[in-house]
């Protein structure tokens, strides 16, 4: 499966992950760690990939 196919099949999953990351980030330090930051970068990379 290539990245474009993954994005098409997992649009809702990527959206939900991004929403949860944003929510945790807005709460402050609780629940948002270096792992959250790396996951956020991965989601953004997948969204921007062609």
C-alpha positions as protocol buffer text, in pm:
chain_id: "A"
residue {
  index: 1
  type: UNK
  ca { x: 0 y: 0 z: 0 }
}
residue {
  index: 2
  type: UNK
  ca { x: 145 y: 338 z: -97 }
}
residue {
  index: 3
  type: UNK
  ca { x: 101 y: 661 z: 100 }
}
residue {
  index: 4
  type: UNK
  ca { x: -178 y: 799 z: -120 }
}
residue {
  index: 5
  type: UNK
  ca { x: -376 y: 476 z: -80 }
}
residue {
  index: 6
  type: UNK
  ca { x: -316 y: 481 z: 297 }
}
residue {
  index: 7
  type: UNK
  ca { x: -439 y: 840 z: 320 }
}
residue {
  index: 8
  type: UNK
  ca { x: -752 y: 756 z: 122 }
}
residue {
  index: 9
  type: UNK
  ca { x: -837 y: 454 z: 336 }
}
residue {
  index: 10
  type: UNK
  ca { x: -749 y: 618 z: 669 }
}
residue {
  index: 11
  type: UNK
  ca { x: -870 y: 977 z: 636 }
}
residue {
  index: 12
  type: UNK
  ca { x: -1097 y: 950 z: 939 }
}
residue {
  index: 13
  type: UNK
  ca { x: -826 y: 786 z: 1149 }
}
residue {
  index: 14
  type: UNK
  ca { x: -576 y: 1061 z: 1066 }
}
residue {
  index: 15
  type: UNK
  ca { x: -840 y: 1324 z: 1146 }
}
residue {
  index: 16
  type: UNK
  ca { x: -922 y: 1165 z: 1483 }
}
residue {
  index: 17
  type: UNK
  ca { x: -555 y: 1134 z: 1581 }
}
residue {
  index: 18
  type: UNK
  ca { x: -493 y: 1497 z: 1490 }
}
residue {
  index: 19
  type: UNK
  ca { x: -800 y: 1613 z: 1688 }
}
residue {
  index: 20
  type: UNK
  ca { x: -689 y: 1419 z: 1996 }
}
residue {
  index: 21
  type: UNK
  ca { x: -335 y: 1554 z: 1969 }
}
residue {
  index: 22
  type: UNK
  ca { x: -467 y: 1909 z: 1940 }
}
residue {
  index: 23
  type: UNK
  ca { x: -697 y: 1853 z: 2238 }
}
residue {
  index: 24
  type: UNK
  ca { x: -412 y: 1718 z: 2452 }
}
residue {
  index: 25
  type: UNK
  ca { x: -181 y: 1998 z: 2343 }
}
residue {
  index: 26
  type: UNK
  ca { x: -441 y: 2261 z: 2434 }
}
residue {
  index: 27
  type: UNK
  ca { x: -481 y: 2107 z: 2781 }
}
residue {
  index: 28
  type: UNK
  ca { x: -122 y: 2191 z: 2859 }
}
residue {
  index: 29
  type: UNK
  ca { x: 130 y: 1932 z: 2962 }
}
residue {
  index: 30
  type: UNK
  ca { x: -118 y: 1659 z: 3048 }
}
residue {
  index: 31
  type: UNK
  ca { x: -121 y: 1379 z: 2794 }
}
residue {
  index: 32
  type: UNK
  ca { x: 104 y: 1554 z: 2541 }
}
residue {
  index: 33
  type: UNK
  ca { x: 462 y: 1434 z: 2548 }
}
residue {
  index: 34
  type: UNK
  ca { x: 752 y: 1390 z: 2312 }
}
residue {
  index: 35
  type: UNK
  ca { x: 564 y: 1084 z: 2181 }
}
residue {
  index: 36
  type: UNK
  ca { x: 266 y: 1306 z: 2107 }
}
residue {
  index: 37
  type: UNK
  ca { x: 489 y: 1554 z: 1927 }
}
residue {
  index: 38
  type: UNK
  ca { x: 641 y: 1277 z: 1713 }
}
residue {
  index: 39
  type: UNK
  ca { x: 296 y: 1136 z: 1634 }
}
residue {
  index: 40
  type: UNK
  ca { x: 180 y: 1485 z: 1535 }
}
residue {
  index: 41
  type: UNK
  ca { x: 476 y: 1518 z: 1296 }
}
residue {
  index: 42
  type: UNK
  ca { x: 397 y: 1176 z: 1146 }
}
residue {
  index: 43
  type: UNK
  ca { x: 31 y: 1266 z: 1088 }
}
residue {
  index: 44
  type: UNK
  ca { x: 131 y: 1596 z: 926 }
}
residue {
  index: 45
  type: UNK
  ca { x: 383 y: 1418 z: 703 }
}
residue {
  index: 46
  type: UNK
  ca { x: 120 y: 1167 z: 592 }
}
residue {
  index: 47
  type: UNK
  ca { x: -131 y: 1444 z: 523 }
}
residue {
  index: 48
  type: UNK
  ca { x: 121 y: 1636 z: 314 }
}
residue {
  index: 49
  type: UNK
  ca { x: 257 y: 1333 z: 125 }
}
residue {
  index: 50
  type: UNK
  ca { x: 151 y: 1276 z: -233 }
}
